[in-house]
C-alpha cells in the first residue's frame, strides 16, 4: 500500500511531465508479477499522462517495469525509491539528461554493450543519490542498459548476486561497487574495459540488435572466445542462439583454430542442455570439420536420447563424412 506521502509525490508528477509517456509492464508467472502490475495500474490512474503497455515475459524472466529501452525496474517503487523513479519518468518525457561535460564526454566514449545492475531497497538512504547518478546514462548512450532491483522484493536475485549491502552496483557481473561511488570512475571503467569481459546480457543485447558480425570481429581481433559467449550459444531463446550460431559460422570460416577452442566447453554444456539446444550444438559440431568427434556422435545416435537429438547427430555425422 502506498503511503500518503508517496501518493502526493505521484499526484504532482502529472503536472511536471513535459509530455505523455508510455512505459511497459513485463508480466511473467513470478509471484511478484501481480504487485508490479497493480502498481502500474495505480500509477496510470493517478498520472493520466502515463500510459501502460502490457508486455509478456518468458517463463524464466522476472517481472519488471520497463521505463524505456535502457532502463528496467524490477521493483515496486516505494519509500526512498519513489523519488528517483519519478525522476526517471521525467527524464523519459524530456529526453534530456543534465550532467557535467566531463561525465558526458566519458559516457559518449562507451561503444560496447554495457549491462549495469544496481540493488536498492525502500529504506536505503544512500540509494537515491546512487540512482540519480546512474539514471541519465541510458538516456545519453544507447549501449547502456540499467536494471534497478529491489533486493527485498526479489531476494532470490540478491542471493544469486551475493548482495550483502546496498546500494551495490554491478557491471557485467564482474565489477562491483558498494555504498557511495564516483560516477566518473565507473564511466571510465565502462569506456575502457576489455570486450572479453562482456557478460551474457551484453552479448545477448548485441545479437538482438543484429550485431553478430561485430561480435565475431571482436573475438577474431582478440583471438579468443569470450567466456560469456558459451552462455548465449546455449541460451533458451531461439533467436539468441541463432545469432550466436551465426557468430560461430563466421569464426569457423575465418579462423577454424579459434573456433575449435569452443569444442570442449560446448561438449560439457551439451549434456545439461535441453533437446532443442542439443540439436543446435550438434549442428555447430558438424560445421567444425573435426573427424575426431565422429565416434562421439555415433554414441549419441545409439544412446538414450530423443529422436530429434539423434537425427541432429546423424546429420552432423553425415556432414563430417562428406567433408572427409
C-alpha positions in Angstrom: 0.0 0.0 0.0 1.2 3.5 -0.9 1.7 5.9 2.0 0.0 9.4 1.8 3.4 11.0 1.0 4.1 8.5 -1.8 0.7 9.3 -3.3 1.3 13.0 -3.0 4.6 12.6 -4.9 2.9 10.7 -7.7 -0.1 13.1 -8.0 2.2 16.0 -8.6 4.0 14.1 -11.4 1.2 14.7 -13.9 1.9 18.4 -13.7 5.7 18.1 -14.1 5.8 15.7 -17.0 6.6 17.6 -20.1 4.5 15.3 -22.3 2.6 12.0 -22.3 4.8 8.9 -21.9 4.4 5.1 -22.3 6.0 2.6 -20.1 5.8 -1.2 -20.2 5.0 -3.7 -17.6 6.6 -7.1 -18.2 4.4 -9.8 -16.7 5.5 -13.4 -16.0 4.5 -16.3 -13.8 6.5 -15.0 -10.9 4.6 -14.3 -7.7 5.7 -10.7 -7.7 4.3 -10.0 -11.1 0.8 -9.2 -9.8 2.1 -6.5 -7.4 4.1 -4.8 -10.1 1.1 -4.8 -12.4 -1.1 -3.3 -9.6 1.4 -0.6 -9.0 1.5 0.3 -12.7 -2.3 0.3 -12.9 -2.5 2.7 -9.9 0.2 4.9 -11.4 -1.7 5.3 -14.7 -4.9 6.2 -12.8 -3.1 8.8 -10.6 -1.0 10.2 -13.5 -3.1 10.3 -16.7 -0.1 11.3 -18.8 1.4 7.8 -18.2 0.2 5.0 -20.5 0.9 1.4 -19.5 1.7 -1.2 -22.2 1.5 -4.8 -21.2 4.4 -6.9 -22.3 4.5 -10.7 -21.9 7.8 -12.0 -20.5 9.2 -15.5 -20.8 8.6 -18.0 -18.0 12.2 -17.8 -16.9 12.2 -14.0 -16.7 11.4 -11.8 -13.7 8.6 -9.2 -13.9 9.7 -5.6 -14.4 8.7 -2.1 -15.2 10.3 -1.0 -18.5 10.7 2.7 -18.2 12.4 2.9 -21.5 14.7 0.8 -23.7 17.7 1.2 -21.5 16.0 1.2 -18.0 14.1 -1.5 -16.1 12.8 -1.5 -12.6 12.5 -4.9 -11.0 10.7 -3.4 -8.1 7.5 -1.9 -6.8 8.9 1.6 -6.1 8.2 2.7 -2.5 9.9 4.6 0.3 13.2 6.2 -0.9 12.8 4.5 -4.3 9.8 6.7 -5.3 11.8 10.0 -5.8 14.3 8.5 -8.3 11.5 6.6 -10.1 9.7 9.9 -10.7 12.9 11.5 -12.0 13.3 8.5 -14.4 9.9 9.2 -15.8 10.7 12.9 -16.1 13.9 12.0 -18.0 11.9 9.8 -20.3 9.5 12.7 -21.1 12.2 15.3 -21.7 14.7 13.0 -23.3 17.4 15.3 -21.9 20.0 14.5 -19.2 21.6 17.3 -17.3 25.1 16.2 -16.4 28.5 17.9 -16.4 30.5 17.9 -19.7 33.3 15.8 -18.2 31.0 13.0 -17.4 29.1 13.4 -20.7 32.4 13.0 -22.7 33.2 9.8 -20.8 29.8 8.3 -21.3 29.7 9.2 -25.0 33.0 7.2 -25.4 31.3 3.9 -24.5 30.9 1.9 -27.7 30.3 -1.6 -26.2 27.1 -3.1 -24.8 27.1 -2.2 -21.1 24.9 -4.0 -18.6 24.6 -2.3 -15.2 22.6 -3.7 -12.3 22.0 -1.9 -9.0 20.4 -3.3 -5.9 18.4 -0.9 -3.7 15.7 -1.1 -1.0 12.9 1.3 0.1 14.7 2.0 3.4 18.1 2.8 2.0 19.1 6.5 2.5 22.1 6.2 0.2 20.3 4.6 -2.8 18.5 7.7 -4.2 21.8 9.6 -4.7 23.3 6.5 -6.4 20.3 6.2 -8.7 20.4 9.9 -9.6 24.0 9.5 -10.8 23.0 6.4 -13.0 19.6 7.3 -14.4 20.9 9.7 -17.1 23.4 7.2 -18.5 21.0 5.1 -20.6 19.5 8.3 -22.0 22.9 9.6 -23.0 24.2 6.3 -24.6 22.0 3.6 -26.2 24.7 1.0 -25.4 23.9 1.2 -21.7 21.3 -0.9 -20.0 20.5 -0.2 -16.4 18.4 -2.6 -14.2 17.3 -1.5 -10.8 16.4 -4.3 -8.5 14.7 -4.1 -5.1 16.7 -6.8 -3.2 13.9 -7.1 -0.7 11.2 -7.7 -3.4 13.4 -10.2 -5.2 15.6 -11.9 -2.6 16.5 -14.8 -4.9 18.2 -12.3 -7.3 20.1 -10.7 -4.4 21.2 -14.1 -3.2 22.3 -15.1 -6.6 24.4 -12.0 -6.9 25.8 -12.4 -3.3 24.4 -9.0 -2.2 25.4 -8.2 1.3 24.8 -4.5 1.5 23.1 -1.8 -0.5 23.4 0.0 -2.7 25.5 -2.4 -4.7 26.3 -1.7 -8.4 27.4 -4.5 -10.7 28.9 -4.1 -14.1 28.9 -7.1 -16.4 28.6 -9.4 -13.4 32.3 -8.8 -12.7 33.0 -5.2 -11.4 31.1 -4.1 -8.3 30.8 -1.0 -6.1 29.1 -0.9 -2.8 27.9 2.2 -0.9 28.9 5.6 -2.3 30.8 5.6 -5.6 32.3 8.0 -8.1 30.3 8.0 -11.3 33.3 9.3 -13.3 35.3 6.3 -12.2 32.5 3.9 -13.3 32.2 5.7 -16.7 35.9 5.3 -17.2 35.7 1.5 -16.5 32.8 1.2 -18.9 34.6 3.1 -21.6 38.0 1.4 -21.3 37.2 -2.2 -20.4 38.3 -5.3 -22.3 35.5 -6.5 -24.5 36.4 -10.0 -23.3 34.8 -9.3 -20.0 31.4 -8.6 -21.6 28.7 -10.6 -19.8 26.0 -12.8 -21.3 23.4 -10.0 -21.1 25.6 -7.6 -23.1 26.3 -10.3 -25.8 22.6 -11.1 -25.9 22.0 -7.4 -26.5 24.4 -7.4 -29.4 22.8 -10.4 -31.0 19.3 -9.0 -30.6 20.5 -5.8 -32.3 21.8 -7.7 -35.3 25.4 -7.3 -34.4 26.5 -10.9 -34.8 29.3 -10.0 -37.3 30.6 -7.3 -35.0 30.8 -9.8 -32.1 32.7 -12.3 -34.4 35.1 -9.5 -35.4 35.8 -8.6 -31.7 36.7 -12.2 -30.9 38.8 -12.6 -34.1 40.7 -9.4 -33.2 41.3 -10.7 -29.6 41.9 -14.3 -30.9 39.9 -15.7 -28.1 36.4 -16.9 -27.4 34.8 -14.6 -24.8 33.8 -16.7 -21.8 30.2 -15.4 -21.8 29.7 -16.4 -25.4 29.2 -20.0 -24.4 26.1 -19.0 -22.4 24.5 -17.3 -25.4 25.2 -20.4 -27.5 23.0 -22.4 -25.1 20.5 -19.7 -24.4 16.9 -20.9 -24.0 15.6 -18.3 -26.6 16.0 -19.5 -30.2 16.6 -16.0 -31.7 19.6 -15.5 -29.3 21.0 -19.0 -30.1 20.5 -18.3 -33.8 22.6 -15.1 -33.6 25.3 -17.0 -31.7 25.3 -19.7 -34.3 25.8 -17.1 -37.0 28.9 -15.9 -35.0 30.2 -19.5 -34.8 29.8 -19.9 -38.6 31.9 -16.8 -39.1 34.6 -17.9 -36.7 34.7 -21.3 -38.4 35.1 -19.7 -41.8 37.7 -17.2 -40.8 39.7 -18.9 -38.0 38.9 -22.5 -37.5 41.6 -23.0 -34.9 39.9 -20.2 -32.8 36.5 -21.8 -33.3 37.8 -25.1 -32.1 38.6 -23.6 -28.7 34.9 -23.8 -28.1 34.6 -27.6 -28.7 35.4 -28.8 -25.2 33.3 -26.2 -23.3 30.4 -26.8 -25.6 30.6 -30.6 -25.2 30.5 -30.0 -21.4 27.3 -27.9 -21.8 25.7 -30.4 -24.2 24.8 -32.9 -21.5 23.0 -30.3 -19.4 21.1 -28.7 -22.3 17.5 -29.3 -23.4 16.8 -31.1 -26.6 16.5 -28.0 -28.8 19.8 -26.7 -27.6 21.4 -30.1 -28.0 20.3 -30.1 -31.7 21.8 -26.7 -32.3 25.1 -27.6 -30.7 25.2 -30.7 -32.9 24.8 -28.5 -35.9 27.8 -26.4 -34.8 29.8 -29.6 -34.2 29.1 -30.7 -37.7 30.4 -27.5 -39.1 33.7 -27.8 -37.3 35.2 -30.3 -39.7 36.7 -32.5 -37.0 36.6 -36.2 -37.8 37.9 -36.9 -34.2 34.3 -36.2 -32.9 32.7 -38.8 -35.2 32.9 -41.6 -32.6 31.2 -39.3 -30.1 28.4 -38.5 -32.5 27.9 -42.2 -33.1 27.5 -42.8 -29.3 24.7 -40.2 -29.4 23.0 -41.9 -32.3 22.8 -45.2 -30.4 22.4 -43.7 -27.0 19.5 -42.8 -24.8 18.4 -39.6 -26.5 15.2 -38.3 -28.0 14.7 -38.9 -31.7 15.2 -35.2 -32.6 18.7 -35.2 -30.9 19.7 -38.5 -32.6 18.6 -37.0 -36.0 20.7 -33.9 -35.4 23.7 -36.1 -34.5 23.1 -38.2 -37.7 23.1 -35.0 -39.8 26.3 -33.8 -38.2 28.0 -37.1 -38.7 26.9 -37.2 -42.4 28.3 -33.8 -42.9 31.6 -34.8 -41.4 31.8 -37.9 -43.6 31.1 -35.8 -46.7 33.9 -33.4 -45.8 36.2 -36.3 -45.1 
